[in-house]
Amino acid sequence: MKLLVWLRRVGVLAAGMIAAGGLLGVGGATASTVSTASTAAERAAGGTAPACIARVVDNQADAQYVWVRNECGKTMRIKIIVKGGRDTGCNTLRSGQSREWKLTWGTYDRTVVC
């Protein structure tokens, strides 16, 4: 339930950012919930973060915005893997904490534990 409320808030925030930036209707800007599949390569890199780490990716004209929220009930360490760009460092998220990244180089690939 908390996750759905958070995702709704992020959607409202993203819509507000689009309107405030004058980007409404430009370039197919959309927000989408991202799910990732587990593969051997992902497991070798630390493993895909569990589903209790909510991920939202918002494609804008200037960048790709990535929001994550820890709904696991415990502290988690995660990293964003960026295809064609530099990965984030390992980040500690307490239970209920969220974090945002602005990707100007490359695109979101997946979220892994570290």
C-alpha positions in Angstrom: 0.0 0.0 0.0 2.8 2.4 0.9 4.4 1.7 -2.4 1.3 2.6 -4.4 1.0 5.9 -2.5 4.6 6.7 -3.2 4.3 5.8 -6.9 1.3 8.1 -7.2 3.2 10.9 -5.5 6.1 10.4 -7.9 3.7 10.5 -10.8 2.3 13.8 -9.6 5.8 15.2 -9.1 6.9 14.1 -12.6 3.8 15.7 -14.1 4.5 18.9 -12.2 8.1 18.9 -13.5 6.9 18.4 -17.1 4.4 21.2 -16.8 6.8 23.6 -15.0 9.5 22.9 -17.6 7.2 23.6 -20.5 7.7 20.1 -21.7 4.1 18.9 -21.8 3.6 16.9 -24.9 7.2 17.3 -26.1 9.2 14.2 -27.2 6.9 11.6 -25.7 7.9 12.3 -22.1 6.6 9.5 -20.1 7.0 8.0 -16.6 7.0 4.3 -16.3 7.6 1.7 -13.6 10.6 -0.4 -14.5 10.9 -4.1 -13.7 14.1 -6.0 -14.3 14.7 -9.7 -15.0 17.4 -11.6 -13.1 20.2 -13.0 -15.3 23.5 -14.7 -14.5 25.3 -11.4 -15.4 23.2 -9.4 -12.9 23.7 -12.0 -10.2 27.5 -11.8 -10.8 27.4 -8.0 -10.5 25.8 -8.2 -7.0 22.3 -9.4 -8.0 19.2 -7.5 -9.1 17.7 -5.5 -6.2 14.5 -7.2 -4.9 11.0 -6.0 -5.8 10.7 -4.2 -2.5 13.1 -1.6 -3.9 10.6 0.4 -6.0 12.0 1.9 -9.2 10.5 4.6 -11.4 12.2 5.9 -14.6 11.0 9.2 -16.1 12.2 10.0 -19.6 12.5 13.7 -20.2 14.0 15.7 -23.1 17.0 16.8 -21.0 17.7 13.6 -19.1 16.4 10.4 -17.6 15.3 10.7 -14.0 15.5 7.6 -11.8 13.7 7.4 -8.4 14.1 4.4 -6.0 12.4 3.8 -2.7 13.3 1.2 -0.1 10.1 -0.6 1.0 12.0 -3.7 2.3 11.6 -3.0 6.0 15.4 -2.9 6.5 18.4 -0.9 5.4 19.5 -1.8 1.8 22.6 -0.9 -0.2 21.8 -0.4 -3.9 23.5 0.8 -7.1 22.0 2.0 -10.4 23.6 0.4 -13.5 23.7 2.8 -16.4 23.9 1.5 -20.0 26.4 3.7 -22.0 27.3 5.8 -18.9 28.8 5.7 -15.5 27.1 3.6 -12.8 26.3 5.3 -9.5 28.2 4.4 -6.4 26.8 2.1 -3.8 24.1 3.9 -1.9 22.6 3.1 1.5 18.9 3.5 1.8 17.2 3.2 5.2 13.7 1.6 5.2 11.2 4.1 3.7 14.0 6.3 2.3 14.0 7.4 -1.4 16.7 8.7 -3.7 16.7 10.4 -7.2 19.3 10.4 -9.9 19.4 12.5 -13.1 21.1 10.6 -15.9 22.4 12.9 -18.6 24.8 10.3 -20.1 23.5 6.8 -20.9 20.2 5.2 -19.8 18.9 3.3 -16.9 19.7 -0.4 -17.1 18.9 -2.0 -13.7 19.2 -1.6 -10.0 21.4 -4.1 -8.1 22.3 -4.7 -4.5 25.9 -4.0 -3.4 
